[in-house]
Amino acid sequence: MNRKIPMFVFTLIAMLCLGLVYGWSIFVVPLETEFGWERSQTSLTFTISMIAMTLGIMAGGQFNKRKDKALLSLLIAAILLFAGFAAASRAQALMHFYIFYGMFCGFGVGFAYVEMIAIPSKWFPGKQGLSSGMLMMCFGLGAMILGTVCSALMNAIGWRTTFLILGILFGILILAEGVMLQSTVKPKSNKPEKKSESEAGSLTTGQMTRSSDFKALYVWLIFISAAGLALMGHIAPCAIQMGAGGELAAVIAGIVSVSNGAGRIVYGLLYDKLGVKKTLLLICAIFLIAAVTIAAAVTVESLPLLIAGCILVGLSFGAAPTSSSAVVIRFYGPRYFSSNFGIISTQLIIAALLGPMLAGKLYTMTGNYIATFYGVVGLGILSLAVVFAVLRLAGKNGRSLDKDYSN
């Protein structure tokens, strides 16, 4: 266990860097200024990156389904990230960003993410909520911490050189993570493996996807994720439209990231302490309050109210990935976690289309974000209705709602 602690810390740093994928909004204004693109066009880059990240998570889960291939998996991710950022640094057309930042970097992030998010189920049985929450917190904070650094770098050396530096940094860091994780893989024994009680009760991916509670959970995650992605993809330009300067807009975007990161660890702890039922209901209550707050903020053009709404929406969005991890392992067991987590993460594809892309189109049509964030209120109401269906169906199917599956 002692050896695993510093290795886990290094993984937290790696996840922090991968979280920059959520920081696309910091690149929007410099690129629109240089190339004259519209918001709906640049927003599509973020949507593509979210879809590609989800496909990367799903592909990575299947890639590691039968045996642990940490080094090879993260080598592939490192190559994709380096190539994506380096090629984007020389981009001259919007399509270049769609391909290199959106597809290459997004897929690389997802491929690395699923390898690292499986660590808690291997290293910290019984504390998956806390440990996965810590990893996801770092992933959520990446946009703020690295976003601030990237903004300063772009002001000093330009966005092209900044992208190239990011490519080199990501390539080296993720490859080092692969070498480290591979050193923890146990050699295959000729003796038949004895399955733990929890592994024996685990559901395969096919069994999981056929269950009624999975379908309801999947829909609920779409609503939560769509709202969070719409906010993260548009918060900086929204704040500027409401009268904030560039620096304050960056701070507000950072607040969303901090709240996103905090939500991941807070809800991870709550899943461990309160169980699934109470935590899901609490998430929905905070999400609905958040949606009403931010809709009111854009209506009356109040920056303080916008900041309050950003904190609450960030907390709610942070609940989505933590729920994907914590609920999947409690409902469906640890044995097929990587592939099951990859499948449930595909909800981000729909959420990315429903959230930031629709928000960009509504902004282009209306010239403001009022309609967008009133739509978030609607998602809040729907999410509350769906979560009751999740709990009812899960109870009917005999899922564990109150205790950690591994205990």
Buried (B, 14 or more C-beta within 10 A) or exposed (E): EEEBEEBBEBBBEBBBBBBBBBBBBBBBBBBBEEBEBEBBBBBBBBBBBBBBBBBBBBBBBBBBBEEBBBBBBBBBBBBBBBBBBBBBBEBEEBEBBBBBBBBBBBBBBBBBBBBBBBBBBBBBBEBBBBBBBBBBBBBBBBBBBBBBBBBEBBEEEEBBEBBBBBBEBBBEBBBBBBEBBBEBEEEEEEEEEEEBEBBEBBBBBEEBBEBBBBBBBBBBBBBBBBBBBBBBBBBBBBBBBBEBEEEBBBBBBBBBBBBBBBBBBBBBBBBBEBBBBBBBBBBBBBBBBBBBBBBBBBBEEBBEBBBBBBBBBBBBBBBBBBBBBBBBBBBBBBBBBBBBBBBBBBBBBBBBBBBBBBBBBBBEEEEBBBBBBBBBBEBBBBBBEBBBBBBEBBEEEEBBBEEBBBE
